């Protein structure tokens, strides 16, 4: 007599666990909006961090030029005499810039020219230069 053949339901509604399709679509939409906002900032950060290599290497090569001048009383247009690169230009370790040296009388100008994706994404800083007097152009490319 305990069970007379009738099933007893504890709850009228089945309890289900998990996410509904609407909840998942809202989550995907929020993630899409966040990605659309964050990507341009990330892309700009990558370009600026790649650009930091050019001033660093220009200052390093300018120091080598000055050391050469102390030793031999002359600057060189041949960067291989500074202990780096080939005879006419030197490519930075990442490959984003090629650095060349121009010597006129007893002055030099080192120029870093953007290559590949850096050239297309950083149009304002295609050529970054430093001279024997320490003049750095364009100024905006030397600032963080």
C-alpha positions as CSV (number, residue, x, y, z in Angstrom):
1,X,0.0,0.0,0.0
2,X,2.9,2.2,0.0
3,X,2.8,2.7,-3.7
4,X,-0.4,2.4,-5.5
5,X,1.0,2.8,-9.0
6,X,0.8,6.5,-9.2
7,X,4.1,8.4,-9.7
8,X,4.7,11.2,-7.3
9,X,6.5,14.2,-8.8
10,X,8.5,16.3,-6.4
11,X,8.4,19.3,-8.6
12,X,6.2,20.3,-11.5
13,X,9.2,21.8,-13.3
14,X,12.3,19.9,-14.3
15,X,15.4,21.6,-12.8
16,X,18.0,22.2,-15.6
17,X,21.4,23.5,-15.2
18,X,23.6,25.4,-17.7
19,X,23.4,28.5,-19.8
20,X,20.7,29.5,-22.2
21,X,21.4,30.4,-25.8
22,X,20.6,34.0,-25.0
23,X,23.1,34.2,-22.2
24,X,25.8,32.8,-24.4
25,X,25.0,35.2,-27.2
26,X,25.1,38.2,-24.8
27,X,28.5,37.0,-23.5
28,X,29.8,36.7,-27.1
29,X,28.5,40.2,-27.9
30,X,30.2,41.7,-24.9
31,X,33.5,39.9,-25.8
32,X,33.3,41.2,-29.3
33,X,32.8,44.8,-28.1
34,X,35.7,44.5,-25.7
35,X,37.9,43.1,-28.5
36,X,36.9,45.9,-30.9
37,X,37.9,48.5,-28.3
38,X,41.1,46.9,-27.2
39,X,42.7,45.8,-30.5
40,X,43.5,49.4,-31.8
41,X,45.2,50.2,-28.5
42,X,47.2,46.9,-28.6
43,X,48.2,47.5,-32.2
44,X,49.4,51.0,-31.4
45,X,51.4,49.7,-28.4
46,X,53.1,47.1,-30.6
47,X,54.1,49.7,-33.2
48,X,55.5,52.0,-30.5
49,X,57.4,49.2,-28.8
50,X,58.9,48.2,-32.1
51,X,59.9,51.8,-32.7
52,X,61.8,51.9,-29.4
53,X,64.4,49.7,-31.0
54,X,65.5,52.3,-33.5
55,X,66.4,55.1,-31.1
56,X,68.2,52.6,-28.8
57,X,70.3,51.3,-31.7
58,X,70.9,54.8,-33.1
59,X,72.3,56.0,-29.7
60,X,74.4,52.8,-29.5
61,X,75.9,53.4,-33.0
62,X,76.4,57.1,-32.3
63,X,78.4,56.1,-29.2
64,X,80.5,53.8,-31.4
65,X,81.0,56.6,-33.9
66,X,82.2,58.9,-31.2
67,X,84.6,56.2,-29.9
68,X,86.0,55.7,-33.4
69,X,86.5,59.5,-33.7
70,X,88.4,59.5,-30.4
71,X,90.6,56.7,-31.7
72,X,91.2,57.8,-35.3
73,X,90.0,61.4,-35.5
74,X,87.4,60.5,-38.2
75,X,83.9,59.2,-38.5
76,X,83.0,56.4,-40.8
77,X,80.1,55.9,-43.3
78,X,81.0,52.2,-43.3
79,X,79.1,50.7,-40.3
80,X,81.2,47.5,-40.5
81,X,84.1,49.6,-39.1
82,X,81.9,50.1,-36.0
83,X,81.8,46.3,-35.6
84,X,78.2,45.8,-36.9
85,X,76.5,45.1,-40.2
86,X,77.7,45.2,-43.7
87,X,79.6,48.0,-45.4
88,X,76.7,50.3,-46.1
89,X,73.9,49.6,-43.7
90,X,73.0,47.5,-40.7
91,X,69.7,45.8,-39.9
92,X,68.5,45.8,-36.3
93,X,68.1,42.5,-34.5
94,X,64.3,42.4,-35.0
95,X,64.6,43.4,-38.7
96,X,62.2,46.4,-38.3
97,X,64.9,49.0,-39.2
98,X,67.9,49.4,-41.4
99,X,70.5,51.8,-40.1
100,X,72.8,53.7,-42.4
101,X,75.5,56.3,-41.8
102,X,76.4,59.4,-43.8
103,X,79.6,61.3,-43.2
104,X,80.2,64.9,-44.4
105,X,83.5,66.5,-43.5
106,X,83.8,65.8,-39.8
107,X,80.1,65.2,-39.0
108,X,77.9,62.2,-39.2
109,X,74.2,61.4,-39.5
110,X,72.8,58.0,-38.6
111,X,69.4,57.2,-40.1
112,X,67.1,54.3,-39.1
113,X,64.7,53.5,-41.9
114,X,61.6,51.4,-41.1
115,X,61.2,48.1,-42.9
116,X,58.3,45.8,-43.6
117,X,55.2,46.0,-41.4
118,X,56.8,48.7,-39.3
119,X,57.0,50.9,-42.4
120,X,53.4,50.5,-43.2
121,X,52.0,50.8,-39.7
122,X,54.2,53.7,-38.5
123,X,54.2,56.1,-41.4
124,X,55.0,59.1,-39.2
125,X,58.4,57.6,-38.2
126,X,59.7,56.1,-41.4
127,X,63.2,57.7,-40.9
128,X,64.6,58.4,-37.5
129,X,67.9,60.2,-37.3
130,X,70.6,61.3,-34.9
131,X,73.6,63.5,-35.7
132,X,77.1,63.9,-34.2
133,X,75.8,66.9,-32.2
134,X,73.0,64.7,-30.7
135,X,70.2,66.3,-32.7
136,X,67.4,63.8,-32.9
137,X,64.6,64.0,-35.5
138,X,61.7,63.7,-35.8
139,X,61.2,64.6,-32.1
140,X,57.9,62.8,-31.7
141,X,59.6,59.5,-32.7
142,X,62.2,59.9,-30.0
143,X,59.6,60.5,-27.3
144,X,57.9,57.5,-25.6
